[in-house]
Amino acid sequence: MDDNTNAVMTALRNLEGYGDVRADQVTMTRLGGLTNLVYRVETKSKKLIVRIPGKGTEAYIDRTVEDHNARTAARAGVSPDVLWSDPATGVMITRCLDPVTTMTPALFASTPGAPGRAGAALAQLHGSGEAFEFRFELFAMIDEYLGVLADKSATLPDGYHDVVAAADPVRAALAANPAPLAPCHNDPLCENFLDTGEKMWIVDWEYSGMNDPLWDLGDLSVEGGFTPEMEREMLTAYFRRPPTPAEQGRVVIYKAMCDLLWTLWGLIQHADANPAEDFWAYSIERFARCKALMQAEDFQAHLEALGN
């Protein structure tokens, strides 16, 4: 029995009715996850998801906040129920949705209606009237991540600070035109969306908090590599109408800003020697995409549309 199996079994025994469960009585399947250990656990009576936090994540994730928000998202009807959790360690057990398809960029592109279902799921979350703990502050998080990297004496891509400085007009425009806050996922990787074909569920609330809801839409468009047609489908399903120029502009701006932020996140993973993937290459790619979008001819027009 390896350490991961031990950790999963230790967690499972905290669940009511599973205090004496043995490893030979369950089937474990390792699922995807860039920073955490995630297992699908099948017993005779239940299918569960057990999540063991990755090493080093405690430096930038508040597990108590995550626990509250995951339960709130379940109450909003967009995420599976939390069956047991330990906010002190971040270990969490949730209901397993079955059957579902874990989305990827390729599946979003090839599955009819998937962008629209994702837009509808985000609209349900944002319009739920629920309140998340934590305020997702984009530029404060950039500063925080830079601090974490400084503590690790990590290397930044050439020109990163110049791009952060060039984002000052974005910061000013967003501050001058604030949007009503809503409970947001804030890290809408495609793999955090689970599709039944009729409904899209959302999982993984590590970065969740109150935020401008259009952040989620811009970020998902980036993560999914959405075409203009896919983005239009998502936004039309979200608003139940085509977006206004101001709404479209805010989405485009957040597409650039999410790449700016997640560049730093990737560099933290690189500094922590996370073996899940080549996080240096991940960060360089995101940084290049951010610069290209901010230097595009229509970026200024989108920025100016915020005030309309």
C-alpha positions as CSV (number, residue, x, y, z in Angstrom):
1,M,0.0,0.0,0.0
2,D,1.6,3.3,-1.1
3,D,1.4,6.6,0.7
4,N,-1.4,7.9,-1.5
5,T,-3.5,4.9,-0.8
6,N,-2.9,5.3,2.9
7,A,-3.9,9.0,2.7
8,V,-7.1,8.2,0.8
9,M,-8.1,5.4,3.2
10,T,-7.4,7.6,6.3
11,A,-9.7,10.2,4.8
12,L,-12.4,7.7,3.9
13,R,-12.5,6.4,7.5
14,N,-13.8,9.8,8.6
15,L,-17.0,9.4,6.6
16,E,-20.0,8.1,8.5
17,G,-20.3,4.4,8.0
18,Y,-16.7,3.9,6.8
19,G,-14.8,3.8,10.0
20,D,-13.7,0.2,9.5
21,V,-13.4,0.2,5.7
22,R,-10.4,-1.7,4.3
23,A,-8.5,-1.0,1.1
24,D,-9.5,-4.4,-0.4
25,Q,-13.1,-3.3,-0.1
26,V,-12.8,-0.3,-2.4
27,T,-11.6,0.4,-5.9
28,M,-9.5,3.6,-6.4
29,T,-8.8,5.4,-9.7
30,R,-6.4,8.3,-9.9
31,L,-8.0,11.2,-11.7
32,G,-6.4,14.3,-13.2
33,G,-5.1,17.3,-11.2
34,L,-2.2,19.6,-11.6
35,T,-1.5,20.3,-7.9
36,N,-3.6,17.8,-5.9
37,L,-4.1,14.0,-5.6
38,V,-7.7,13.3,-6.7
39,Y,-9.1,9.8,-6.5
40,R,-12.4,8.2,-7.6
41,V,-13.3,5.7,-4.9
42,E,-16.0,3.0,-5.5
43,T,-17.5,1.0,-2.7
44,K,-20.5,-1.4,-2.8
45,S,-22.9,1.4,-1.9
46,K,-21.3,4.7,-3.1
47,K,-19.0,6.4,-5.5
48,L,-16.9,9.1,-4.0
49,I,-14.2,11.6,-4.9
50,V,-11.4,12.0,-2.4
51,R,-9.1,15.0,-2.8
52,I,-5.7,15.2,-1.0
53,P,-4.0,18.6,-1.3
54,G,-0.7,18.9,-3.0
55,K,2.4,19.8,-1.2
56,G,3.1,23.5,-0.9
57,T,-0.4,24.6,-1.7
58,E,-1.0,25.8,1.8
59,A,1.3,28.8,0.9
60,Y,-1.3,30.3,-1.4
61,I,-4.7,28.5,-0.7
62,D,-6.9,29.1,2.3
63,R,-8.5,25.7,2.8
64,T,-11.1,27.1,5.3
65,V,-12.4,29.5,2.7
66,E,-12.4,26.7,0.0
67,D,-14.4,24.5,2.3
68,H,-17.1,27.1,2.9
69,N,-17.3,28.0,-0.8
70,A,-17.5,24.4,-2.0
71,R,-20.4,23.8,0.3
72,T,-22.0,27.1,-0.8
73,A,-21.6,26.1,-4.5
74,A,-23.3,22.8,-3.8
75,R,-26.2,24.6,-2.2
76,A,-26.4,26.8,-5.3
77,G,-26.9,23.6,-7.3
78,V,-23.7,23.8,-9.5
79,S,-21.3,21.6,-7.6
80,P,-21.5,18.1,-6.0
81,D,-22.2,17.8,-2.3
82,V,-19.3,17.9,0.2
83,L,-19.7,14.7,2.3
84,W,-16.7,15.3,4.7
85,S,-13.8,17.7,4.9
86,D,-11.0,18.8,7.2
87,P,-10.3,22.5,6.6
88,A,-7.2,22.2,8.7
89,T,-5.6,19.9,6.1
90,G,-7.7,20.5,3.0
91,V,-8.7,16.9,2.6
92,M,-12.2,16.7,1.1
93,I,-14.6,14.0,0.1
94,T,-17.5,14.8,-2.3
95,R,-20.2,13.0,-4.1
96,C,-19.1,11.4,-7.4
97,L,-21.2,12.5,-10.3
98,D,-21.7,9.6,-12.6
99,P,-22.0,9.4,-15.5
100,V,-20.3,12.6,-16.6
101,T,-17.6,13.7,-19.0
102,T,-14.6,15.7,-17.7
103,M,-14.2,18.5,-20.2
104,T,-11.1,19.4,-22.1
105,P,-10.5,22.1,-24.7
106,A,-11.0,19.5,-27.4
107,L,-14.2,18.3,-25.9
108,F,-15.6,21.9,-25.5
109,A,-14.9,22.3,-29.3
110,S,-16.4,19.0,-30.4
111,T,-19.4,18.6,-28.0
112,P,-22.5,20.3,-29.3
113,G,-23.9,22.9,-26.8
114,A,-21.0,22.6,-24.3
115,P,-20.0,26.3,-24.3
116,G,-23.6,27.2,-23.8
117,R,-24.1,24.8,-20.9
118,A,-21.0,26.2,-19.3
119,G,-22.3,29.7,-19.7
120,A,-25.6,28.6,-18.1
121,A,-23.9,27.0,-15.2
122,L,-21.8,30.1,-14.5
123,A,-25.0,32.2,-14.7
124,Q,-26.7,29.9,-12.2
125,L,-23.7,30.4,-9.8
126,H,-23.4,34.1,-10.2
127,G,-27.1,34.7,-10.0
128,S,-27.7,32.4,-7.0
129,G,-27.7,35.1,-4.4
130,E,-25.1,33.1,-2.3
131,A,-22.1,34.7,-0.8
132,F,-18.6,33.3,-0.9
133,E,-15.9,34.0,1.6
134,F,-12.8,35.8,0.3
135,R,-12.6,38.7,-2.2
136,F,-10.7,37.8,-5.3
137,E,-8.6,40.9,-5.9
138,L,-6.7,40.5,-9.2
139,F,-3.9,43.0,-8.6
140,A,-3.5,42.1,-4.9
141,M,-3.1,38.5,-5.9
142,I,-0.5,39.4,-8.5
143,D,1.4,41.2,-5.7
144,E,0.9,38.3,-3.4
145,Y,2.2,35.8,-5.9
146,L,5.2,38.0,-6.7
147,G,5.9,37.9,-3.0
148,V,5.8,34.2,-2.9
149,L,8.2,34.0,-5.8
150,A,10.5,36.5,-4.2
151,D,10.6,34.3,-1.1
152,K,11.6,31.4,-3.3
153,S,14.2,33.4,-5.2
154,A,12.4,32.3,-8.4
155,T,13.0,33.6,-11.9
156,L,10.4,35.6,-13.8
157,P,10.1,35.8,-17.6
158,D,11.9,38.7,-19.2
159,G,9.7,41.8,-19.2
160,Y,7.1,40.5,-16.7
161,H,7.3,43.7,-14.5
162,D,7.0,45.8,-17.6
163,V,3.8,44.1,-18.6
164,V,2.4,44.5,-15.0
165,A,3.2,48.2,-15.2
166,A,1.5,48.4,-18.6
167,A,-1.6,46.9,-17.0
168,D,-2.0,50.0,-14.8
169,P,-4.6,51.6,-17.2
170,V,-6.6,48.3,-16.9
171,R,-6.5,48.6,-13.2
172,A,-7.6,52.2,-13.3
173,A,-10.5,51.4,-15.8
174,L,-11.8,48.5,-13.7
175,A,-11.6,50.6,-10.5
176,A,-13.5,53.4,-12.2
177,N,-16.2,51.0,-13.6
178,P,-16.8,48.4,-10.9
179,A,-19.2,45.5,-11.4
180,P,-21.5,44.1,-8.8
181,L,-19.7,41.3,-7.1
182,A,-20.9,37.7,-7.3
183,P,-19.7,34.3,-6.1
184,C,-17.1,33.2,-8.7
185,H,-15.1,30.2,-9.4
186,N,-12.0,32.2,-10.5
187,D,-10.1,29.2,-11.9
188,P,-12.4,27.8,-14.6
189,L,-10.1,25.3,-16.2
190,C,-12.0,23.1,-18.7
191,E,-11.2,20.1,-16.5
192,N,-13.2,21.8,-13.7
193,F,-16.4,21.4,-15.8
194,L,-18.2,18.0,-15.8
195,D,-20.8,17.6,-18.5
196,T,-23.9,15.3,-18.4
197,G,-25.0,16.3,-21.9
198,E,-27.9,18.3,-20.3
199,K,-26.2,20.1,-17.4
200,M,-22.7,21.3,-16.8
201,W,-21.4,20.9,-13.2
202,I,-18.4,22.8,-11.8
203,V,-15.8,21.5,-9.3
204,D,-12.6,22.6,-7.5
205,W,-13.2,25.8,-5.4
206,E,-9.6,26.5,-4.3
207,Y,-9.5,30.0,-5.8
208,S,-13.1,30.9,-5.4
209,G,-14.4,34.1,-4.0
210,M,-16.5,37.2,-4.6
211,N,-15.4,38.8,-7.9
212,D,-16.6,40.5,-11.1
213,P,-18.5,37.6,-12.7
214,L,-17.2,38.3,-16.1
215,W,-13.8,37.1,-14.9
216,D,-15.0,33.5,-15.0
217,L,-16.3,33.9,-18.6
218,G,-13.1,35.5,-19.9
219,D,-10.9,33.0,-18.1
220,L,-12.9,30.0,-19.4
221,S,-12.7,31.3,-22.9
222,V,-8.9,31.4,-22.6
223,E,-8.6,28.0,-20.9
224,G,-10.8,26.4,-23.5
225,G,-9.1,28.1,-26.5
226,F,-12.6,29.2,-27.5
227,T,-13.2,30.4,-31.0
228,P,-15.2,33.6,-31.5
229,E,-18.2,31.4,-32.2
230,M,-17.8,29.3,-29.0
231,E,-17.3,32.5,-27.0
232,R,-20.5,34.0,-28.5
233,E,-22.4,30.8,-27.6
234,M,-21.2,30.9,-24.0
235,L,-22.0,34.6,-23.6
236,T,-25.4,34.4,-25.2
237,A,-26.4,31.5,-22.9
238,Y,-25.0,33.4,-19.9
239,F,-26.9,36.7,-20.6
240,R,-29.8,35.0,-22.5
241,R,-29.0,37.7,-25.2
242,P,-25.9,38.9,-27.1
243,P,-23.4,40.8,-24.9
244,T,-23.2,44.6,-25.0
245,P,-19.9,46.2,-26.1
246,A,-19.1,47.0,-22.5
247,E,-19.7,43.3,-21.5
248,Q,-17.6,42.0,-24.4
249,G,-14.9,44.5,-23.6
250,R,-14.7,43.4,-20.0
251,V,-14.5,39.7,-21.0
252,V,-11.6,40.5,-23.4
253,I,-9.7,42.5,-20.7
254,Y,-10.1,39.6,-18.3
255,K,-8.8,37.2,-20.9
256,A,-5.5,39.2,-20.8
257,M,-5.4,39.6,-17.0
258,C,-6.0,35.9,-16.3
259,D,-3.0,35.0,-18.3
260,L,-1.0,37.7,-16.4
261,L,-2.1,36.2,-13.1
262,W,-1.7,32.5,-14.0
263,T,1.7,33.1,-15.4
264,L,2.8,33.7,-11.8
265,W,0.9,30.7,-10.5
266,G,2.7,28.5,-13.0
267,L,6.0,30.0,-11.9
268,I,5.2,29.0,-8.3
269,Q,4.5,25.5,-9.4
270,H,7.8,25.5,-11.3
271,A,9.7,26.8,-8.2
272,D,8.0,24.0,-6.1
273,A,9.2,21.4,-8.7
274,N,5.7,20.2,-9.3
275,P,6.1,17.3,-11.7
276,A,2.6,17.4,-13.1
277,E,3.8,19.2,-16.2
278,D,6.4,21.7,-17.5
279,F,5.3,24.7,-15.6
280,W,8.1,26.9,-17.0
281,A,6.8,26.3,-20.5
282,Y,3.2,26.8,-19.3
283,S,4.1,30.2,-17.8
284,I,6.0,31.4,-20.9
285,E,3.1,30.5,-23.2
286,R,0.6,32.3,-21.0
287,F,2.8,35.3,-20.7
288,A,3.3,35.5,-24.5
289,R,-0.5,35.3,-25.0
290,C,-1.1,38.0,-22.5
291,K,1.3,40.4,-24.2
292,A,-0.2,39.6,-27.6
293,L,-3.7,40.4,-26.4
294,M,-2.7,43.6,-24.7
295,Q,-0.8,44.8,-27.7
296,A,-3.7,44.0,-30.1
297,E,-5.1,47.0,-32.0
298,D,-8.6,46.7,-30.5
299,F,-7.5,46.3,-26.9
300,Q,-7.8,50.0,-26.2
301,A,-11.2,50.1,-27.7
302,H,-12.3,47.3,-25.3
303,L,-10.9,49.2,-22.4
304,E,-12.7,52.4,-23.4
305,A,-16.0,50.4,-23.7
306,L,-16.0,49.7,-20.0
307,G,-17.3,53.2,-19.3
308,N,-20.2,52.9,-21.8
